[in-house]
C-alpha cells in the first residue's frame, strides 16, 4: 500500500510518499513560498541527493499538482502513475473537542473541521486547502485527517480547563487543547517498543523540543496533561514564543506600548522566547555559540530555557505519581546534548542519572542516554510524525 502524507501550512506543503509494506520512504520534500514570488520545491531523492526546483505556485492546488508531477517525473519520480497512490493522509492542526482520533475525511468531517477554524485561523484553512487540492486532482482516492490535538483529548477536565468563567468554555470553547500530539503519541509508543516494555504500564514524560516546544505527561498509554494550551503559545519558553507569562503583565505591556490584539500577538509569538531574551537569534546553535563567547544575554536565554523545561518535567512527575521514562525528541531535543544534560542535572533525587559520555556524543539517533543504575530511563527518539500519519491512514483505508 502506497500512502502520500501531506502537511499544508499557510505558505508551505511538506510531503512524504511511503511504501507501507516495509515503511520505506519512496519520496519526500517540501514546497515553500506557496502564494508568494519565488516559490520552489525541495526534493530529497532516495539516494540522499537534494534538489531545488522553482515553479510558480500561486495557491495550494497548483503546489499539490506540481508535487504530483514530481512524483511521476521520469528522472526523479517514484511512481509510474498517480494511480499507484492508495490513500492520502493529512496533518490537521486543530480538531478542537470534535476529534479524539484520526478519521477518514468526508463532507461531514470537513464541515465539523471548518467549525474549528476560529481556534487556529492560520493553520486550519491551509490544511483544508490541501484536502481540497487532492479531492480535485485525485477524486477517488480516500483521505484521512490526523489531528495535532487528538492525542491530548484524554486529558481530564481538571487539566484542560482554565480558571476563567465557565461560560467562556461553554460558549467559546476556551480551554487547553495542546499540540504536537502526533509527535508525542509516536515517541511515547516508540520508546516503549525500543525498550521492550508495555506502553500501558509506563509513566512517560515526552519532551518535544524544537523551535516550537511542548511536553506531555503520558500515564499508562493516555495523555493526562500537556504544556501548550488553547494555542501553541502556552508552556515552556520557545524559539520566538514567550511560553507562560502572567496575564496581568500582558495587559500592562499592552497599555504601556499602546498595542492592539494583533500587536500583542506579534510580540508574544514572534519577538519573544529565546530571540527576545538573547537579542541574537531563535536558533539554539547561534545562542550556544554566543554564550560560549561570553555573551551574557545568550547565557541567560539558555539558563531560562533549560530551567523551564526542568520545571515542567518536575510538575508532570508529580502529576503522574512518579516517572519511568523521559524521552527527548524534535530538532533541539534530538541534537543538543547540553540541553538534555542541563535539564536532567540535579534530578538524581528522583532517580534520573545520565550517562554523560553517551549523551555528549548522541545526535539525532535512537538511544538510551541514562546510566545503567538510573532508576528512570532517559532516551532520545527522533520523531516521525509523517510515519504516524501514514500508519493511521493505512489502518483506516484498508
Secondary structure, DSSP 8 states (H G I E B T S, - for coil): -EEEEEEE-SSEEEEEEEETTTTEEEEEEEEESTTSTT-EEEEE-TTS-EEEEE---SSHHHHHHHHHHHHT-TTT-S-S-GGG--EEEEEE---TTT-SS-EE--HHHHHHHHHTGGGSTTTHHHHHHHHHHHHHHSTTSEEEEEETTGGGGG--HHHH--SS-HHHHHHH--S---S-HHHHHHHHHHHHHHHT--GGG-EEEEEEESSSEEEEEEETTEEEEES--SSTTSSS--SS---S--HHHHHHHHHHHT--HHHHHHHHHHS-HHHHHHSS-S-HHHHHHHHHTT-HHHHHHHHHHHHHHHHHHHHHHHHHTS-SEEEEEHHHHHH-HHHHHHHHTT-GGGT--B-HHHHHH--SS-EE-B-TT-SSEEEE----HHHHHHHHHHHHH-
